[in-house]
Amino acid sequence: MDEFDVVIVGAGPVGLFLACELGLADCSVLVLEREPEPHSPWRAEPLGGRGLSAMSIQAFYRRGMLDALLTASGIDEVPDTDDPAPPRLAGHFAGMMLDAAAIDPTALPFRLPSPAPELMMTSLDTIESVLSERAAKLGVEIRYGAMVSAVTQHDESVSVQTDEQEYTARWVVGCDGGRSTVRRLAGFEFVGTEPQFTGYTMLATIADPDKLSHGFTLTSTGLYIRMQTDGHVAMMDFDGGAFDRSQQPTLEHLQAVLRRVSGTDVTLTEVQLASTFTDRAMQTTTYRQGRVLLAGDAAHIHSPLGGQGLNSGLGDAGNLGWKLAATVHGTAPDGLLDTYTGERRPIAAKVLDWSRAQVAVMRPDPHSQAIQGVIRDLIATGDGTTYVFGRISSLWIRYDLGSEHPLVGRSAPDFRLEDGTRLGDLMHDGRGVALDFSADRYLHDAAMQWENRIRYAAGAARNHLGLRAVLVRPDGVVAWVGGHDADREAFERVAEQWFGSPAIAP
Ligand SMILES: Cc1cc2nc3c(=O)[nH]c(=O)nc-3n(C[C@H](O)[C@H](O)[C@H](O)COP(=O)(O)OP(=O)(O)OC[C@H]3O[C@@H](n4cnc5c(N)ncnc54)[C@H](O)[C@@H]3O)c2cc1C
């Protein structure tokens, strides 16, 4: 029987990102994926097209994968500048498009220019290709055609059963999507709200496409989105989620729904690909049961509106990876692993509400349409646009780490030293980073006690936002900021809280 530190169930973007984080930290990792091979038309453009937001893009950037992701996504590199610029893409709320030029970049919290854009478009297939290539380099094994059907916990291990074989691991993470088998088998409670609509996404041949408007169209009977690729259409039918999603929607059904929600007599002549989704909004009450953890859609589901599911999942993986690795290596301080649920669950709860709010505004009834008008007016203001953009781009996320300093708990700004080195460049090896901007390197001796877990970097910064030093966790979250000599003890306390006692050899 094969034994691993961690078995990850599901080689979607979340499972693969987590696998890379654990591989980087020298854990032995096996990923089990039920599909027989990695690529499928559902995950490639156009149906597999996905928007990534700031935290996700930063996560790729901080591990040295940004160039590969941008290139594979057909996006030009972001200019290397120290001047704050407005974002290039802005997004939407319930189909109401934001004007990127109306965003006030100075109102976005602690933002510094960075090669990592705030939003970008890519596809599941592209993300998975970039991640699986890196995972292979890090020694992670991915087995395709391996469907997990049983998970059994023991005192010191967990066994995982596929049709072919049983595997043993110290930890198992279910990254197996919205209908997670691991979630069910391990007995996680999954709570939330039932759907208002059935959603469809399809690639079809349309006889008379000009009957449909481009982009988002809200009608008095529903909503449809005509995408840029010919024949790529998404639609939302407010049927209370009545469609039986275990069956494949037929051409006749799709045409009937499209006619209903568009209020036209548009005709489909062929459907190449079609799938369904709903706005069911649920999350598990905890992300850990003993030695089994969940991440991504396995832990939380909601409507794809606003494009946040993948981003939340990647955030889970980045948050969990270093904590689980420290637990495997025995350096984790008490309770570190449980901060995963403590930090990530409230974020998903807010994302669920964000998606519920959009559904409420889009419902084809007079009350919802009245709220829509109010929101449209608010979004037309600079403050409104900046607020909504902050939510869409994930720049709003701040964990409560017990500090009153408004930067602590947020994704670290991409500080840049005078020699041009950026914080992102210092994070490739997965350690935390202590950035010391002081002339006398006042943090040096304190930080070096954790040398194998925290990278110490010193130098004047081009913009230090008034800070003397910053401690950044491996997931890029600011754990501590320093301003005075007396702070050294505070630094040591916080370093021990996140990285464990310096006396423990990993
Ligand atoms: C139309 C649409 C548009 C979307 N747009 C966006 C967007 O723009 N931005 C965004 O952030 N999110 C978006 N989302 C949501 C996003 O696609 C998901 O949140 C994301 O794919 C979740 O990733 P995951 O790795 O958790 O799960 P998945 O991508 O579902 O991957 C799970 C993997 O586990 C495997 N698996 C399942 N069961 C087993 C088993 N028993 N054994 C082994 N393997 C198993 C599956 O085959 C799959 O490969 C959209 C969703 C839809 C439907």
The ligand as an SDF file (V2000), in Angstrom:
LIG
                    3D

 53 58  0  0  0  0  0  0  0  0999 V2000
  -20.2650   28.8610  -16.0660 C   0  0  0  0  0  0  0  0  0  0  0  0
  -19.3030   29.0650  -14.9180 C   0  0  0  0  0  0  0  0  0  0  0  0
  -18.4760   30.1920  -14.9310 C   0  0  0  0  0  0  0  0  0  0  0  0
  -17.6060   30.4020  -13.8550 C   0  0  0  0  0  0  0  0  0  0  0  0
  -16.8000   31.5160  -13.8620 N   0  0  0  0  0  0  0  0  0  0  0  0
  -15.9690   31.7400  -12.8250 C   0  0  0  0  0  0  0  0  0  0  0  0
  -15.0940   32.8730  -12.8320 C   0  0  0  0  0  0  0  0  0  0  0  0
  -15.0650   33.6530  -13.7990 O   0  0  0  0  0  0  0  0  0  0  0  0
  -14.2790   33.0640  -11.7410 N   0  0  0  0  0  0  0  0  0  0  0  0
  -14.3220   32.2250  -10.6730 C   0  0  0  0  0  0  0  0  0  0  0  0
  -13.5910   32.4890   -9.6900 O   0  0  0  0  0  0  0  0  0  0  0  0
  -15.0950   31.1240  -10.6600 N   0  0  0  0  0  0  0  0  0  0  0  0
  -15.9140   30.8640  -11.7110 C   0  0  0  0  0  0  0  0  0  0  0  0
  -16.6820   29.7360  -11.7130 N   0  0  0  0  0  0  0  0  0  0  0  0
  -16.5480   28.7700  -10.6050 C   0  0  0  0  0  0  0  0  0  0  0  0
  -15.2990   27.8890  -10.7980 C   0  0  0  0  0  0  0  0  0  0  0  0
  -15.3000   27.2270  -12.0520 O   0  0  0  0  0  0  0  0  0  0  0  0
  -15.2160   26.8580   -9.6780 C   0  0  0  0  0  0  0  0  0  0  0  0
  -15.3870   27.5160   -8.4440 O   0  0  0  0  0  0  0  0  0  0  0  0
  -13.8610   26.1460   -9.7050 C   0  0  0  0  0  0  0  0  0  0  0  0
  -13.7150   25.3930  -10.8900 O   0  0  0  0  0  0  0  0  0  0  0  0
  -13.7150   25.2240   -8.4850 C   0  0  0  0  0  0  0  0  0  0  0  0
  -12.4810   24.5770   -8.5450 O   0  0  0  0  0  0  0  0  0  0  0  0
  -12.2510   23.2400   -7.7130 P   0  0  0  0  0  0  0  0  0  0  0  0
  -10.8610   22.7960   -8.0370 O   0  0  0  0  0  0  0  0  0  0  0  0
  -12.6520   23.4580   -6.3060 O   0  0  0  0  0  0  0  0  0  0  0  0
  -13.3130   22.2160   -8.2890 O   0  0  0  0  0  0  0  0  0  0  0  0
  -13.4650   21.5820   -9.8150 P   0  0  0  0  0  0  0  0  0  0  0  0
  -12.9710   22.5890  -10.7810 O   0  0  0  0  0  0  0  0  0  0  0  0
  -14.8770   21.1700   -9.8540 O   0  0  0  0  0  0  0  0  0  0  0  0
  -12.4860   20.3790   -9.7750 O   0  0  0  0  0  0  0  0  0  0  0  0
  -12.7820   19.2290   -9.0070 C   0  0  0  0  0  0  0  0  0  0  0  0
  -12.0440   18.0480   -9.5840 C   0  0  0  0  0  0  0  0  0  0  0  0
  -12.2830   16.9180   -8.7560 O   0  0  0  0  0  0  0  0  0  0  0  0
  -12.5330   15.7890   -9.5740 C   0  0  0  0  0  0  0  0  0  0  0  0
  -13.3260   14.8180   -8.8020 N   0  0  0  0  0  0  0  0  0  0  0  0
  -14.6180   14.9230   -8.4200 C   0  0  0  0  0  0  0  0  0  0  0  0
  -14.9900   13.8480   -7.6970 N   0  0  0  0  0  0  0  0  0  0  0  0
  -13.9180   13.0420   -7.6110 C   0  0  0  0  0  0  0  0  0  0  0  0
  -13.6760   11.7850   -6.9930 C   0  0  0  0  0  0  0  0  0  0  0  0
  -14.6360   11.1430   -6.3060 N   0  0  0  0  0  0  0  0  0  0  0  0
  -12.4500   11.2270   -7.1160 N   0  0  0  0  0  0  0  0  0  0  0  0
  -11.4630   11.8510   -7.7980 C   0  0  0  0  0  0  0  0  0  0  0  0
  -11.6480   13.0510   -8.4150 N   0  0  0  0  0  0  0  0  0  0  0  0
  -12.8510   13.6470   -8.3170 C   0  0  0  0  0  0  0  0  0  0  0  0
  -13.2630   16.3650  -10.7740 C   0  0  0  0  0  0  0  0  0  0  0  0
  -13.1860   15.5160  -11.9020 O   0  0  0  0  0  0  0  0  0  0  0  0
  -12.5170   17.6740  -10.9840 C   0  0  0  0  0  0  0  0  0  0  0  0
  -11.4010   17.5330  -11.8340 O   0  0  0  0  0  0  0  0  0  0  0  0
  -17.5660   29.4890  -12.7790 C   0  0  0  0  0  0  0  0  0  0  0  0
  -18.3820   28.3380  -12.7910 C   0  0  0  0  0  0  0  0  0  0  0  0
  -19.2430   28.1360  -13.8490 C   0  0  0  0  0  0  0  0  0  0  0  0
  -20.1360   26.9180  -13.8260 C   0  0  0  0  0  0  0  0  0  0  0  0
  1  2  1  0
  2  3  1  0
  2 52  2  0
  3  4  2  0
  4  5  1  0
  4 50  1  0
  5  6  2  0
  6  7  1  0
  6 13  1  0
  7  8  2  0
  7  9  1  0
  9 10  1  0
 10 11  2  0
 10 12  1  0
 12 13  2  0
 13 14  1  0
 14 15  1  0
 14 50  1  0
 15 16  1  0
 16 17  1  0
 16 18  1  0
 18 19  1  0
 18 20  1  0
 20 21  1  0
 20 22  1  0
 22 23  1  0
 23 24  1  0
 24 25  2  0
 24 26  1  0
 24 27  1  0
 27 28  1  0
 28 29  2  0
 28 30  1  0
 28 31  1  0
 31 32  1  0
 32 33  1  0
 33 34  1  0
 33 48  1  0
 34 35  1  0
 35 36  1  0
 35 46  1  0
 36 37  1  0
 36 45  1  0
 37 38  2  0
 38 39  1  0
 39 40  1  0
 39 45  2  0
 40 41  1  0
 40 42  2  0
 42 43  1  0
 43 44  2  0
 44 45  1  0
 46 47  1  0
 46 48  1  0
 48 49  1  0
 50 51  2  0
 51 52  1  0
 52 53  1  0
M  END
$$$$
